[in-house]
């Protein structure tokens, strides 16, 4: 009986210590961190002028992903037309050449007339999709889209995905590239197309041919898109790090870590935005 009581006392002390450690850790982890105004740049850089026939070229409007665009939209609003996509439209379209280009979760990629809502062309990939495309002026208009694995979409051991370049006018495939399953909305900078994949690689592709310019070493799975500013690429990973690469050669310049926790760390699933000399992003722990 005496040994049993001693054993129970030791267990109680250990449990009390563990509970205390968790409480202290959570109190420390939840505390907000306030930045310094001395490193704050008070103005946004000016947006790059767009060709007149491209209204919204990629997810987040441009490479910084800030959505910083001046629009005059005033009520009353009315429905002009409705297009029935057939399945979930998870990410917004790009708008160019008088059309909306977007995909559905079931793998259908479509071009819709912006004035009438009538479908101009479609492509059925038989893959899962969870990203916006990007549009560029290459070859009189090219649409770039990424695709995940074939269904089921939540398959853990998915191996391959694709990047496909479509002709904006008729939807013919100009080139296609096999990478890991990808849900990173493509980033187009000049003639470079940047995407990430579940295999943990960042890819820099020639937007005209699909040729690999460079790819990163293997990181944790990449789920969100990349952002670009001043020659640098920013991307988060499921390994809990934010990475900064040189866009030209893919050299890793720095990495930042999410706040540690007693039970692991936060993961980065969202797409960063770059403004005011800083990179902003949210983590799966509910923090910015």
Secondary structure, 3 states (H helix, E strand, C coil): CHHHHHHHHHHHHHHHHHHHHHHHHHHHHHCCCCCCHHHCCCCCCCCCCCCCCEEECCCCCCCCCCCCCCCCCCCCCCCCCCCCCCCCCCCCCEEECCEEEEECCCCEEEEEECCCCCEEEEEECCCCCCCCCEEECHHHCEEEEEECCCCCCCCCCCCCEEEEEEECCCCCEEEEEEECCCCCCCEEECCEEEEECCCCCEEEEECCCCCEEEECCCCCCCCCCCEEECCEEEEECCCCEEEEEECCCCCEEEEEECCEECCEECCCCCCCEEECCEEECCCCCCCC
